[in-house]
Amino acid sequence: MAIAYVLINCDLGNDEQVIEELKHISDVKEVNGVFGAHDILAKVESDQISALRDTITRKIRKIDHVRSTLTLMVIEELV
């Protein structure tokens, strides 16, 4: 199982719209609005790293009002 946490910055005032779009992507398992340097935190899971990469580059980054993403790949799940 490939897992990544994606930190997302979006255009001011559009975080709720982006969150709604993320909820419709099957590989996005959790999505939360957050305070700090980023606006949204999404947990993305897939059976293969290539599918995970595809979800991030071709789906998440293509959502209207997404300005940037920072992807944190999980290398080991401890719990």
ZADO-1210 file (C-alpha; in nm, 4 decimals, padded with zeros to 6 digits):
<atoms>
<atom x="00.0000" y="00.0000" z="00.0000" code="MET" pos="1"/>
<atom x="00.1379" y="00.3401" z="-00.1006" code="ALA" pos="2"/>
<atom x="00.0406" y="00.6282" z="00.1277" code="ILE" pos="3"/>
<atom x="00.1103" y="01.0000" z="00.1016" code="ALA" pos="4"/>
<atom x="00.0015" y="01.3109" z="00.2844" code="TYR" pos="5"/>
<atom x="-00.0513" y="01.6047" z="00.0511" code="VAL" pos="6"/>
<atom x="-00.0334" y="01.9596" z="00.1858" code="LEU" pos="7"/>
<atom x="-00.2321" y="02.1896" z="-00.0399" code="ILE" pos="8"/>
<atom x="-00.2352" y="02.5664" z="-00.0828" code="ASN" pos="9"/>
<atom x="-00.5348" y="02.7133" z="-00.2588" code="CYS" pos="10"/>
<atom x="-00.6576" y="03.0546" z="-00.3651" code="ASP" pos="11"/>
<atom x="-00.7865" y="03.2659" z="-00.0765" code="LEU" pos="12"/>
<atom x="-01.1444" y="03.1793" z="00.0164" code="GLY" pos="13"/>
<atom x="-01.1657" y="02.8665" z="-00.1983" code="ASN" pos="14"/>
<atom x="-01.0636" y="02.6016" z="00.0539" code="ASP" pos="15"/>
<atom x="-01.4164" y="02.4628" z="00.1017" code="GLU" pos="16"/>
<atom x="-01.4634" y="02.4263" z="-00.2746" code="GLN" pos="17"/>
<atom x="-01.1306" y="02.2420" z="-00.3070" code="VAL" pos="18"/>
<atom x="-01.2184" y="02.0148" z="-00.0121" code="ILE" pos="19"/>
<atom x="-01.5479" y="01.9214" z="-00.1809" code="GLU" pos="20"/>
<atom x="-01.3615" y="01.8305" z="-00.5012" code="GLU" pos="21"/>
<atom x="-01.1108" y="01.6206" z="-00.3057" code="LEU" pos="22"/>
<atom x="-01.3940" y="01.4206" z="-00.1452" code="LYS" pos="23"/>
<atom x="-01.4881" y="01.2904" z="-00.4924" code="HIS" pos="24"/>
<atom x="-01.1430" y="01.1401" z="-00.5615" code="ILE" pos="25"/>
<atom x="-01.1484" y="00.7725" z="-00.4627" code="SER" pos="26"/>
<atom x="-00.7833" y="00.7535" z="-00.3512" code="ASP" pos="27"/>
<atom x="-00.8289" y="01.0473" z="-00.1111" code="VAL" pos="28"/>
<atom x="-00.9104" y="00.8772" z="00.2192" code="LYS" pos="29"/>
<atom x="-00.9085" y="01.1804" z="00.4509" code="GLU" pos="30"/>
<atom x="-00.9213" y="01.5535" z="00.3939" code="VAL" pos="31"/>
<atom x="-00.8994" y="01.8339" z="00.6503" code="ASN" pos="32"/>
<atom x="-00.8774" y="02.2102" z="00.6464" code="GLY" pos="33"/>
<atom x="-00.5797" y="02.3241" z="00.8571" code="VAL" pos="34"/>
<atom x="-00.4249" y="02.6414" z="00.9978" code="PHE" pos="35"/>
<atom x="-00.0657" y="02.7307" z="00.9183" code="GLY" pos="36"/>
<atom x="00.1488" y="02.7489" z="00.6073" code="ALA" pos="37"/>
<atom x="-00.0913" y="02.5244" z="00.4133" code="HIS" pos="38"/>
<atom x="-00.4690" y="02.5269" z="00.3767" code="ASP" pos="39"/>
<atom x="-00.5624" y="02.1593" z="00.3361" code="ILE" pos="40"/>
<atom x="-00.4172" y="01.8223" z="00.4397" code="LEU" pos="41"/>
<atom x="-00.5209" y="01.5174" z="00.2368" code="ALA" pos="42"/>
<atom x="-00.4302" y="01.1537" z="00.2988" code="LYS" pos="43"/>
<atom x="-00.3992" y="00.9642" z="-00.0288" code="VAL" pos="44"/>
<atom x="-00.3750" y="00.5841" z="-00.0527" code="GLU" pos="45"/>
<atom x="-00.3325" y="00.3512" z="-00.3480" code="SER" pos="46"/>
<atom x="-00.2147" y="-00.0025" z="-00.4168" code="ASP" pos="47"/>
<atom x="00.0740" y="00.1204" z="-00.6307" code="GLN" pos="48"/>
<atom x="00.3033" y="00.4226" z="-00.6203" code="ILE" pos="49"/>
<atom x="00.2362" y="00.4919" z="-00.9889" code="SER" pos="50"/>
<atom x="-00.1382" y="00.5206" z="-00.9225" code="ALA" pos="51"/>
<atom x="-00.0684" y="00.7440" z="-00.6243" code="LEU" pos="52"/>
<atom x="00.1489" y="00.9706" z="-00.8396" code="ARG" pos="53"/>
<atom x="-00.1249" y="00.9813" z="-01.1032" code="ASP" pos="54"/>
<atom x="-00.3867" y="01.0840" z="-00.8461" code="THR" pos="55"/>
<atom x="-00.1684" y="01.3662" z="-00.7184" code="ILE" pos="56"/>
<atom x="-00.0444" y="01.5009" z="-01.0512" code="THR" pos="57"/>
<atom x="-00.3480" y="01.4471" z="-01.2719" code="ARG" pos="58"/>
<atom x="-00.6349" y="01.4896" z="-01.0278" code="LYS" pos="59"/>
<atom x="-00.5417" y="01.6879" z="-00.7170" code="ILE" pos="60"/>
<atom x="-00.3125" y="01.9400" z="-00.8877" code="ARG" pos="61"/>
<atom x="-00.5696" y="01.9944" z="-01.1653" code="LYS" pos="62"/>
<atom x="-00.8465" y="02.1057" z="-00.9270" code="ILE" pos="63"/>
<atom x="-00.9448" y="02.4684" z="-00.9857" code="ASP" pos="64"/>
<atom x="-00.7987" y="02.7065" z="-00.7257" code="HIS" pos="65"/>
<atom x="-00.5190" y="02.4687" z="-00.6145" code="VAL" pos="66"/>
<atom x="-00.2043" y="02.6839" z="-00.6185" code="ARG" pos="67"/>
<atom x="00.0553" y="02.4363" z="-00.4954" code="SER" pos="68"/>
<atom x="00.1056" y="02.1004" z="-00.3267" code="THR" pos="69"/>
<atom x="00.3722" y="01.9425" z="-00.1091" code="LEU" pos="70"/>
<atom x="00.3692" y="01.5626" z="-00.1010" code="THR" pos="71"/>
<atom x="00.5001" y="01.3665" z="00.1973" code="LEU" pos="72"/>
<atom x="00.5428" y="00.9980" z="00.1113" code="MET" pos="73"/>
<atom x="00.5020" y="00.7515" z="00.3974" code="VAL" pos="74"/>
<atom x="00.8012" y="00.5179" z="00.4128" code="ILE" pos="75"/>
<atom x="00.6871" y="00.3133" z="00.7104" code="GLU" pos="76"/>
<atom x="00.3540" y="00.2852" z="00.8872" code="GLU" pos="77"/>
<atom x="00.4190" y="00.2324" z="01.2577" code="LEU" pos="78"/>
<atom x="00.0693" y="00.1756" z="01.3935" code="VAL" pos="79"/>
</atoms>
